[in-house]
Amino acid sequence: MLSKQLKRGAAHSLAIIASLIMVIPVYLIAINALKSTAQASSMGIDLPTTVQLDNFGTVIEKGKLGTSFFNSVLYASSATILGTFLAAMAAYVLSRNRTRLNRFLYFFLIMGIALPINFFTLTKMMQVTHLINTKPGIIILYAATQIPFAVFLIYGFVDSIPRELDEAATIDGCGPIQLFVQVILPLLTPVLVTTGILSFLGVWNDFLLPLYYLNNSANWPMTLAVYNFFGQYQQSWNLVSADILLTILPVVVVYLVGQRFILSGLTTGAVKG
């Protein structure tokens, strides 16, 4: 009994330490975003003597965060919808038809989770297709990079859906597309929401792909806008902190709203397959 209590206490202590490690940087950013330039120069943990809310207005105006915010929303939402829908279709077909070829294709797809991106080949492909430095190009890139993990999650979840539903829908006259859209897709809602949220967060936080393939500042997402802003105002830590806080705030809100879907989708689907 004592051993169990000690283990539980140790686990709680580790959880608290891990939480502090994650929360402290966010706390520093939040309080320094409200300080004056002089007070924020040391990036201390002390509270601001006077709250400087105008820092956020300055950042939005000088850092052009309005345009970058809408670009990030466009890239993250479009790539998430496109990648998740394509992954759902692929996972359904691969899971329901367990042939050797489909098994090979499944493992070939999920290899993308671990394998690094070949930027040389990808750059050449983007140039040939004239998608480099374009919004559709970066959306397609993001959707493609999200598909391997999405297929992995959804593939396991499809196994929990009885095959009898497919047979009953087919007997009622449903074609393959109608079967998938009207019968299967609504049942995949938990894992689709999970996949969508994780994809959205991944795209929103990405820095490398826009850096390589978006040269026009009008197409920059918020991650590149923060990078550029830091280069110009690296002595003004209050403005840099306000810029970072505005960038991570949507991510925090999305995660807090969807965390219960993430947990349910992962535990239901990822253990299968």
C-alpha positions in Angstrom: 0.0 0.0 0.0 2.8 2.4 0.9 4.7 1.5 -2.3 1.6 2.4 -4.4 1.3 5.7 -2.6 5.0 6.5 -3.1 4.7 5.6 -6.8 1.6 7.8 -7.1 3.3 10.6 -5.3 6.3 10.3 -7.6 4.1 10.3 -10.7 2.3 13.4 -9.5 5.6 15.2 -8.7 6.9 14.4 -12.2 3.6 15.7 -13.7 3.9 18.9 -11.8 7.5 19.4 -12.8 6.7 18.7 -16.4 3.8 21.2 -16.2 6.0 23.9 -14.8 8.6 23.4 -17.5 5.8 24.0 -20.1 4.1 26.8 -18.3 7.0 29.0 -17.2 8.1 30.1 -20.7 4.4 31.0 -21.5 4.2 32.9 -18.2 7.4 34.8 -19.0 6.1 35.7 -22.5 2.7 36.8 -21.1 4.0 39.1 -18.4 6.8 40.7 -20.5 4.3 41.4 -23.2 2.6 43.8 -20.8 5.8 45.6 -19.7 7.6 48.7 -21.0 10.7 48.3 -23.1 13.0 49.1 -20.2 11.3 46.8 -17.7 11.1 43.9 -20.2 14.8 44.2 -21.2 15.8 41.7 -18.5 12.9 39.2 -19.3 12.3 38.8 -15.5 9.5 37.0 -13.8 8.3 40.1 -11.9 4.9 41.6 -12.7 4.7 44.8 -14.8 4.6 48.0 -12.8 2.3 49.5 -15.4 0.3 47.4 -17.9 1.2 48.3 -21.5 -1.7 47.1 -23.6 -0.6 49.3 -26.5 2.2 46.8 -27.1 -0.3 44.6 -28.9 -1.5 47.4 -31.2 2.1 48.3 -32.1 2.9 44.7 -32.9 -0.2 44.3 -35.1 0.5 47.5 -37.0 4.3 47.2 -37.4 4.5 43.4 -37.7 1.6 43.2 -40.2 0.1 40.4 -38.1 -3.4 41.0 -39.5 -2.4 39.7 -43.0 -0.2 37.0 -41.5 -3.0 35.8 -39.2 -5.4 35.3 -42.1 -2.7 33.6 -44.1 -2.1 31.2 -41.2 -5.9 30.5 -40.8 -6.2 29.9 -44.6 -3.2 27.5 -44.7 -4.0 25.6 -41.5 -7.8 25.2 -42.2 -7.5 24.4 -45.9 -4.6 21.9 -45.4 -6.4 20.3 -42.5 -9.7 19.8 -44.3 -8.0 18.6 -47.5 -5.5 16.3 -45.8 -7.9 14.8 -43.3 -10.6 14.1 -46.0 -8.0 12.4 -48.3 -6.5 10.5 -45.4 -10.0 9.3 -44.3 -10.7 7.9 -47.8 -7.3 6.2 -48.1 -7.6 4.7 -44.6 -11.1 3.4 -45.2 -10.1 1.6 -48.5 -6.8 0.3 -47.1 -8.5 -1.0 -43.9 -11.5 -2.6 -45.6 -9.4 -4.3 -48.3 -6.5 -6.1 -46.6 -4.7 -7.2 -49.8 -0.9 -7.5 -49.9 -0.8 -4.4 -52.1 -2.9 -2.4 -49.8 -0.9 -3.5 -46.8 2.3 -2.4 -48.6 0.7 1.0 -49.5 -0.4 1.5 -45.9 3.1 0.9 -44.5 4.5 3.0 -47.4 2.3 5.9 -46.4 3.0 5.8 -42.7 6.7 5.8 -43.4 6.2 9.5 -44.0 5.7 9.9 -40.2 9.4 9.2 -39.6 11.2 9.9 -42.9 12.6 13.4 -43.3 11.5 15.7 -46.2 13.9 15.8 -49.2 13.9 19.5 -49.7 16.0 19.4 -52.9 13.6 17.1 -54.7 10.6 18.9 -53.3 11.9 22.3 -54.4 12.5 21.0 -57.9 8.9 19.6 -58.0 7.5 22.9 -56.8 9.4 24.8 -59.5 8.2 22.4 -62.3 4.6 22.7 -61.2 4.8 26.5 -60.7 3.5 26.1 -57.1 6.5 27.7 -55.4 5.7 31.0 -53.6 2.0 30.5 -54.0 -0.8 30.0 -51.5 -2.2 26.9 -53.2 1.3 25.4 -53.3 1.9 25.7 -49.6 -1.6 24.4 -48.8 -1.0 21.3 -51.0 2.4 20.8 -49.3 0.9 21.0 -45.8 -1.9 18.7 -46.7 0.5 16.1 -48.0 2.7 16.3 -44.9 -0.3 15.7 -42.7 -1.6 12.6 -44.5 0.8 9.9 -43.1 -0.1 10.5 -39.5 -3.8 11.0 -40.3 -3.9 7.7 -42.2 -2.3 6.0 -39.2 -4.9 7.3 -36.8 -7.9 6.8 -39.0 -6.9 3.3 -40.2 -7.1 1.9 -36.7 -10.4 3.7 -36.0 -12.1 2.2 -39.1 -11.6 -1.3 -37.7 -14.0 -0.4 -34.9 -16.8 0.2 -37.4 -18.7 -3.1 -38.1 -18.4 -4.3 -41.7 -22.1 -5.2 -41.5 -22.9 -1.5 -41.9 -21.1 -1.5 -45.3 -23.1 -4.6 -46.4 -26.4 -3.2 -45.2 -25.8 0.1 -47.0 -24.7 -1.7 -50.2 -27.9 -3.8 -50.1 -29.9 -0.6 -49.8 -28.4 0.7 -53.0 -25.5 2.9 -51.8 -22.6 3.2 -54.2 -19.0 3.4 -52.9 -18.9 7.2 -52.6 -22.4 7.5 -51.1 -21.5 4.7 -48.6 -18.4 6.5 -47.5 -19.8 10.0 -47.3 -23.2 9.2 -45.8 -22.5 6.1 -43.6 -18.8 5.9 -42.8 -17.7 9.5 -42.5 -20.2 10.5 -39.8 -19.0 7.5 -37.7 -15.4 8.7 -38.0 -16.2 12.0 -36.4 -14.2 11.5 -33.2 -11.0 10.5 -35.0 -11.5 13.1 -37.7 -11.8 15.9 -35.1 -8.7 14.5 -33.4 -6.8 14.4 -36.6 -8.0 17.8 -37.7 -7.0 19.5 -34.5 -3.5 17.9 -34.5 -3.1 18.8 -38.2 -4.2 22.4 -37.6 -1.8 22.8 -34.7 1.1 21.3 -36.7 0.5 23.5 -39.7 0.0 26.6 -37.6 3.3 26.1 -35.8 5.4 25.1 -38.8 8.3 27.3 -39.8 10.4 25.5 -42.4 8.0 25.1 -45.3 7.0 28.8 -45.5 10.7 29.8 -45.0 11.7 27.7 -48.1 8.7 28.1 -50.4 7.2 31.6 -49.6 9.4 34.5 -50.6 6.7 37.1 -50.8 6.0 38.6 -47.4 2.3 39.1 -48.4 2.0 35.3 -48.2 3.8 34.8 -44.9 2.1 33.0 -42.0 2.4 34.2 -38.4 5.5 32.1 -37.7 7.5 33.9 -40.4 6.1 37.2 -39.4 7.3 36.6 -35.8 10.8 35.7 -37.2 11.0 38.8 -39.3 9.6 41.0 -36.4 12.2 39.6 -34.0 15.0 40.5 -36.5 13.8 44.1 -36.5 12.9 44.6 -32.9 15.2 42.2 -31.0 16.1 44.9 -28.5 12.4 45.5 -27.6 11.6 42.3 -25.7 8.1 43.6 -24.7 7.1 43.9 -28.4 8.7 40.5 -29.3 6.8 38.9 -26.4 3.6 40.5 -27.5 4.2 39.2 -31.0 4.9 35.7 -29.8 1.8 35.7 -27.4 -0.5 36.7 -30.3 0.9 33.9 -32.4 0.5 31.1 -29.8 -2.9 32.3 -28.4 -5.0 30.8 -31.2 -3.1 27.5 -30.8 -3.8 27.4 -27.1 -7.5 28.1 -27.6 -7.9 25.4 -30.3 -6.1 22.9 -28.1 -8.1 23.7 -24.9 -11.4 23.5 -26.9 -10.5 20.2 -28.6 -8.4 18.4 -26.0 -11.2 16.0 -25.0 -11.6 15.0 -28.7 -7.9 14.4 -29.0 -7.8 12.1 -26.0 -10.9 10.1 -27.1 -9.8 9.8 -30.7 -6.2 8.7 -29.9 -7.3 6.1 -27.3 -10.0 4.7 -29.5 -8.2 4.5 -32.8 -4.4 4.4 -32.3 -4.4 1.1 -30.4 -6.0 -0.8 -33.3 -4.7 -1.8 -36.8 
